[in-house]
Amino acid sequence: MTDNEVKHNVTKAGHPKGLYMLFAVEMWERFNYYGMRALLSLFMISTVIGFSKATSSRVYGIFTALVYLTPVLGGYLADRYIGKRHSITIGAILMAAGQFTLASYEIINPIVALATGLTLIIIGNGFFKPNISTIVGELYEPNDVRRDGGFTIFYMGINIGAFFAPFICGFFGEPTDLNNVLEAYKWKYGFMAAGFGMLIGLVWYLVSQNKYLGHIGLLPATKADKIQDPAEVAKAKAAEQPLTQEDWDKIKAIFTFTFFAVFFFTFFEQAGTSLNFFAAEATNLTPTLPLIGQITLKASYFQAINPIFVVLLAPVFAKLWIKLGSKDPSIPTKFGWGLFLQGIAFAIIAVAASLYQASGPVSALWLIFMYMFCTMGELCLSPVGLSMVTKLAPVKFMSLFMGIWLMGSFFGNILAGMLASQYESWSLTTLFSVPAIGSMAFGVIMWVMTRKIMRWMHGVH
């Protein structure tokens, strides 16, 4: 099947069938990552000797930051030498190996298991993350109006995996009593569940890629003309051309969006640390529900709230962008809304924190509403950012610039760990007010800069 046949082999919804194949692969990869992430900070403070909340927050921040730094190298290697498809396979294998290494903390020293396992996941993600997102973009023609909607659907796959992961990995891996050393053995089952999820995704990818992707991403852009497919030959010719002034303007736009994304992810990534601690300590985990009675929740379960809202709201946003047509908001406008809505989310949890400090644990509804607004902001920024790179980046450096976009999360996670490390030093109201004010301010700044950024984009919408 040629690349053009792949692009026009669509579902009833009008998107290439390859989108849904990649949707499933990414779903299992995110199950692998978010299942581990829901346990990681709690695992460190309960099992790794000498790790306080501040220490585990810094380690967590460094880890989640490096996960988004290595895609720059992984993207470059895929563009120049390996090809996107082979890079995805390498990444999936390394990430599964990392999860099983984390699960070995009873066999080897827990710090060694932690360091080795996280290193494998970091390297594996570098090969996997930028390349699967770039292939999604290559399923569409350059000015295809379906692209933003396609990335929003793809993003829904990410979050289906992220939704189920905390429940399944938390069920198997999180002890009921974090202070009971006799239950410390349970963490390994959560990490193993995450690893098996990645293996399922890898097998599905290996058996279905040729059917749904044709030649797309099989070779690096510079060697694509070796495949006798008109689209691949055109890609190779484009890769030989020097960058123009228009290309450089578009690159400036990519870096600008990435800069603002740093601050979005600084606040968004509180989910695994400060918001996780807030769920464990400041939230009523034994609520009484009408007709059901009292139930018992685990802090890790709250990690599933954001993904379920993505699953519920992503189709709405995907249809909205298409339905608006020529009135579809520009990329800078969407980014501004993403930041501003996240600011509202943290304003909600800042109020909840003040209530907790005044009268004790608060209702889980505060976290639910907080995550709802945060998710709406995320859908205006994160999938739009992925789509933006595939619209603006030069063909020969497509995966490299996808890695640069993801590097925004690297710096964001570094700052997120530094912010979360103040959990026991600052009042919780102050801790959550900083993201509330900061995120809304950056949203307004993005709106002010819209015209200038649009000039750099040279008509790309």
C-alpha positions in Angstrom: 0.0 0.0 0.0 1.4 3.4 -1.0 1.5 6.3 1.4 -1.3 8.0 -0.5 -3.4 4.9 -0.3 -2.8 4.8 3.5 -3.8 8.5 3.8 -7.0 7.9 1.9 -7.9 4.6 3.5 -10.2 6.3 6.1 -12.9 5.3 8.6 -16.5 6.5 8.5 -15.3 9.4 10.8 -13.0 10.5 7.9 -9.6 9.9 9.6 -7.0 7.5 8.2 -7.2 4.0 9.7 -3.6 4.2 10.7 -4.6 6.8 13.2 -6.5 4.3 15.2 -3.8 1.7 15.0 -1.3 4.2 16.5 -4.0 5.3 19.0 -4.0 1.7 20.4 -0.2 1.6 20.6 0.1 4.9 22.3 -2.7 3.8 24.7 -0.7 0.9 26.0 2.5 2.9 26.2 0.7 5.5 28.3 -0.8 2.8 30.4 2.8 1.7 31.0 4.0 5.2 31.9 1.1 6.5 33.9 0.7 3.2 35.8 4.2 3.5 37.0 3.9 7.3 37.6 0.9 6.9 39.9 3.0 4.7 42.2 6.5 6.2 41.9 6.5 9.0 44.5 4.5 6.9 47.0 6.9 4.0 46.4 10.0 6.1 47.0 8.8 7.6 50.3 7.7 4.2 51.7 10.3 1.8 50.4 13.5 3.6 49.4 15.4 4.3 52.7 16.1 8.0 53.3 13.7 9.4 50.8 11.5 12.1 52.2 8.7 13.9 50.3 11.1 16.6 49.3 13.7 14.1 48.0 11.1 12.0 46.2 9.6 15.1 44.6 13.0 16.2 43.3 13.8 12.7 42.0 10.3 12.5 40.4 10.8 15.9 38.8 14.2 15.0 37.4 12.9 11.7 36.0 9.8 13.1 34.4 12.0 15.9 33.0 14.6 13.6 31.4 11.7 11.6 29.9 11.0 14.7 27.8 14.7 15.6 27.1 15.8 12.3 25.4 13.2 12.7 22.6 15.5 15.4 21.1 18.2 12.8 20.6 15.8 10.1 19.7 14.1 12.3 17.1 17.4 13.3 15.5 18.6 9.6 15.3 15.3 8.6 13.7 15.4 11.5 11.2 19.0 10.8 10.1 19.8 7.2 10.7 17.2 4.8 12.1 13.8 5.7 10.8 10.7 6.4 12.9 9.2 3.0 12.8 12.3 1.1 14.1 12.8 3.8 16.8 9.3 3.1 18.2 10.2 -0.6 18.5 13.5 0.1 20.3 11.7 2.5 22.6 8.9 0.1 23.6 11.4 -2.7 24.4 13.5 -0.5 26.6 10.5 0.9 28.5 9.1 -2.6 29.2 12.6 -3.6 30.5 12.6 -0.5 32.7 9.3 -1.5 34.4 10.5 -5.0 35.1 13.7 -3.6 36.5 11.8 -1.4 38.9 9.9 -4.5 40.0 13.1 -6.2 41.0 13.7 -4.0 44.1 13.5 -7.0 46.4 16.2 -8.9 44.4 18.6 -6.0 44.0 19.2 -2.9 46.1 16.0 -0.6 45.8 18.1 2.4 44.8 19.9 0.5 42.1 16.5 -0.9 40.8 15.1 2.6 40.9 18.0 4.2 39.1 18.4 1.5 36.4 14.7 1.1 35.8 14.1 4.8 35.4 17.1 5.2 33.1 15.8 2.5 30.8 12.4 4.2 30.7 14.0 7.6 30.0 16.0 6.3 27.1 13.1 4.2 25.7 10.8 7.1 25.8 13.3 9.2 23.8 13.1 6.7 20.9 9.3 6.2 21.2 7.6 9.5 22.0 8.6 11.9 19.2 8.4 9.3 16.4 4.9 8.0 17.0 3.6 11.6 17.2 5.3 12.5 14.0 3.9 9.5 12.1 0.4 10.6 13.1 1.1 13.9 11.4 2.4 12.2 8.3 -1.0 10.4 7.9 -2.4 13.8 6.7 -1.7 16.1 3.8 0.2 19.3 4.6 -2.9 21.6 4.8 -5.4 18.9 5.9 -8.1 20.5 8.1 -8.6 17.2 9.9 -5.1 17.3 11.4 -5.9 19.1 14.8 -8.9 16.8 15.2 -6.8 13.8 14.4 -4.2 14.7 17.1 -7.0 15.3 19.6 -8.4 11.7 18.9 -4.8 10.4 19.2 -4.5 12.3 22.5 -7.7 10.5 23.6 -5.9 7.2 23.2 -3.1 8.5 25.4 -5.6 9.2 28.1 -7.6 6.0 27.9 -4.4 4.2 28.8 -3.6 6.8 31.5 -7.1 6.4 32.9 -7.0 2.7 33.4 -3.4 2.6 34.5 -3.8 4.1 38.1 -6.7 1.8 38.8 -5.0 -1.4 37.6 -1.5 -0.7 38.7 -2.7 1.0 41.9 -4.9 -2.0 42.7 -2.1 -4.5 42.3 0.8 -2.3 43.6 -0.3 0.3 46.2 -0.4 -1.0 49.8 -3.5 -0.1 51.7 -1.3 1.2 54.6 1.7 3.0 53.3 3.3 2.8 56.8 3.1 -1.0 57.0 6.5 -2.4 55.9 4.9 -5.9 55.6 3.0 -4.6 52.6 6.0 -3.1 50.8 6.2 -6.2 48.5 3.1 -5.1 46.7 4.7 -2.3 44.7 6.4 -4.8 42.3 3.1 -6.1 41.1 2.1 -2.6 40.0 5.3 -2.1 38.1 5.0 -5.5 36.5 1.4 -4.7 35.3 2.8 -1.5 33.7 5.5 -3.6 31.9 3.0 -6.1 30.6 0.9 -3.3 29.2 3.9 -2.0 27.2 4.5 -5.5 25.8 0.9 -5.7 24.6 1.3 -2.5 22.8 4.5 -3.6 21.2 3.1 -6.8 19.9 0.1 -5.0 18.4 2.4 -2.5 16.8 4.7 -5.2 15.2 1.8 -7.2 13.7 -0.2 -4.2 12.4 2.3 -1.5 11.3 2.7 -2.7 7.7 -1.0 -3.0 7.1 -1.9 0.4 8.3 1.2 2.5 7.7 2.5 1.3 4.4 6.0 2.9 3.9 5.4 5.9 6.2 8.2 6.3 8.7 10.0 3.2 7.6 13.2 4.9 6.6 14.8 8.2 7.7 13.8 11.2 5.6 17.2 11.4 3.9 16.8 7.8 2.6 13.1 7.8 1.9 13.6 7.9 -1.9 14.9 4.3 -1.8 11.2 3.3 -1.4 9.6 3.7 -4.8 6.6 5.7 -3.5 5.9 9.2 -4.9 5.3 10.6 -1.4 8.5 9.2 0.0 10.5 10.4 -3.0 9.1 13.9 -2.5 10.0 13.7 1.2 13.6 12.8 0.4 13.9 15.7 -2.1 12.5 18.1 0.5 15.1 16.9 3.0 17.9 17.8 0.6 16.9 21.5 0.4 18.5 24.1 2.6 16.3 25.9 5.1 14.6 29.1 3.9 13.8 32.3 5.8 10.2 31.1 6.0 11.4 27.9 7.6 13.4 29.9 10.2 10.4 32.0 11.0 8.3 28.9 11.6 11.1 27.5 13.8 10.9 30.7 15.9 7.2 30.0 16.3 7.9 26.5 17.5 10.4 27.7 20.1 7.9 30.3 21.3 5.1 27.8 21.7 7.6 25.5 23.5 8.6 28.3 25.9 5.0 28.9 27.0 4.5 25.1 27.2 7.3 25.0 29.8 5.1 26.9 32.3 2.0 24.9 31.4 3.7 21.7 32.2 5.4 23.1 35.3 2.0 23.4 36.9 0.3 20.4 35.1 2.9 18.0 36.4 2.0 18.7 40.0 -0.4 15.8 39.5 2.2 13.1 40.4 3.6 14.9 43.4 1.9 17.8 45.3 -1.6 16.9 44.1 -0.9 13.3 44.9 0.2 14.2 48.4 -2.9 16.4 48.7 -5.1 13.5 47.7 -3.4 11.2 50.3 -3.4 13.7 53.2 -5.9 16.5 52.6 -8.8 14.7 50.9 -11.5 12.5 52.5 -10.7 9.1 51.2 -13.6 7.4 52.9 -16.6 9.3 51.6 -20.2 8.1 52.1 -22.2 8.0 48.8 -26.0 8.0 48.5 -27.5 4.5 48.0 -24.0 3.0 48.2 -22.7 3.9 51.7 -19.1 4.4 52.7 -16.3 3.6 50.2 -12.5 3.6 50.5 -10.4 5.4 47.9 -6.7 5.3 47.2 -4.7 8.4 46.5 -3.4 6.9 43.2 -7.0 6.6 41.9 -7.1 10.4 41.6 -4.5 10.1 38.8 -7.3 8.7 36.7 -9.5 11.8 36.9 -7.6 13.8 34.3 -7.5 11.0 31.7 -11.2 10.2 32.0 -12.0 13.8 31.4 -9.7 13.7 28.3 -11.6 10.7 27.1 -15.0 12.4 27.6 -14.0 15.8 26.3 -11.5 15.0 23.5 -14.2 14.0 21.0 -16.1 17.2 21.8 -12.9 19.3 21.1 -12.0 17.4 18.0 -15.5 18.0 16.5 -15.4 21.6 17.7 -12.2 22.4 15.8 -13.5 20.9 12.6 -17.0 22.4 13.0 -15.6 25.9 13.4 -13.9 25.6 10.0 -12.5 29.0 9.0 -13.5 30.4 12.4 -11.3 27.8 14.2 -9.2 29.7 16.7 -5.5 30.2 15.8 -2.9 28.1 17.5 -1.7 31.0 19.8 -5.4 31.6 20.8 -5.8 28.0 21.7 -2.6 28.1 23.7 -3.8 31.2 25.6 -7.0 29.4 26.6 -5.1 26.3 27.7 -3.0 28.3 30.1 -5.9 30.4 31.4 -8.1 27.4 32.0 -5.3 25.7 33.9 -5.0 28.8 36.1 -8.7 28.5 37.0 -8.1 24.9 37.9 -5.4 25.8 40.4 -7.5 28.6 41.8 -10.1 25.9 42.7 -7.5 23.7 44.5 -6.0 26.7 46.3 -9.5 27.4 47.8 -9.7 23.7 48.8 -6.3 23.9 50.5 -7.3 26.9 52.6 -10.4 25.0 53.7 -8.3 22.0 54.6 -5.9 24.1 56.7 -8.9 25.6 58.5 -11.1 22.5 59.1 -9.4 19.3 57.9 -9.8 16.9 54.9 -12.0 18.2 52.1 -14.3 16.5 49.7 -12.9 14.7 46.6 -15.1 16.9 44.5 -12.5 19.7 44.8 -9.9 17.6 43.0 -12.5 16.4 40.5 -13.5 20.0 39.5 -9.8 21.0 39.5 -8.9 18.3 37.1 -11.9 19.1 34.9 -10.7 22.6 34.2 -7.1 21.5 33.9 -8.1 18.9 31.3 -10.0 21.6 29.2 -6.8 23.6 29.3 -4.7 20.6 28.3 -6.9 19.9 25.3 -6.4 23.4 24.1 -2.7 23.1 24.3 -1.1 19.7 24.3 -2.6 17.9 21.3 -2.6 21.3 19.4 1.1 21.5 20.2 1.8 18.1 18.7 -0.2 19.1 15.6 1.6 22.4 15.4 5.0 20.8 15.1 3.9 18.6 12.2 2.6 21.8 10.4 5.6 24.0 11.0 8.8 21.9 11.3 11.0 21.4 8.2 10.5 17.9 6.7 14.1 16.8 7.3 14.0 17.7 11.0 10.4 16.7 11.8 11.1 14.2 14.6 13.9 16.5 15.9 11.5 19.4 16.4 8.9 17.1 17.9 11.6 16.3 20.4 12.2 20.0 21.0 8.5 20.5 21.6 8.6 17.6 24.1 11.7 19.3 25.7 9.2 21.9 27.0 8.1 19.2 29.3 11.7 18.6 30.3 12.1 22.1 31.7 8.5 22.0 33.0 9.1 18.9 35.0 12.4 20.2 36.4 10.5 23.3 37.6 7.5 21.1 38.7 9.8 19.1 41.0 11.3 22.3 42.5 7.8 23.6 43.1 6.5 20.4 44.6 9.5 20.1 46.9 8.1 23.1 48.8 5.0 21.0 49.8 6.1 20.8 53.5 7.7 24.3 53.5 5.0 26.5 52.2 1.4 26.7 53.1 -0.7 24.7 50.7 -2.8 27.7 49.8 0.4 29.5 48.7 1.7 26.4 46.9 -1.4 26.2 44.7 -1.9 29.9 44.3 1.4 30.3 42.4 0.2 28.1 39.5 -3.2 29.8 39.5 -1.8 33.3 39.1 1.2 32.3 36.9 -0.8 30.2 34.4 -3.5 32.8 33.9 -0.8 35.5 33.4 1.0 33.5 30.8 -2.3 32.9 29.0 -2.9 36.6 28.7 0.6 37.2 27.5 0.1 34.6 24.7 -3.0 36.3 23.6 -1.2 39.6 23.4 1.6 38.0 21.2 -0.9 36.3 18.8 -0.4 38.6 15.8 3.4 38.5 16.0 3.4 34.7 16.2 0.9 34.4 13.3 3.3 36.4 11.1 6.1 33.9 11.8 3.7 31.0 10.9 3.2 32.3 7.3 -0.4 31.4 6.9 -0.3 28.1 8.9 -3.5 28.0 11.0 
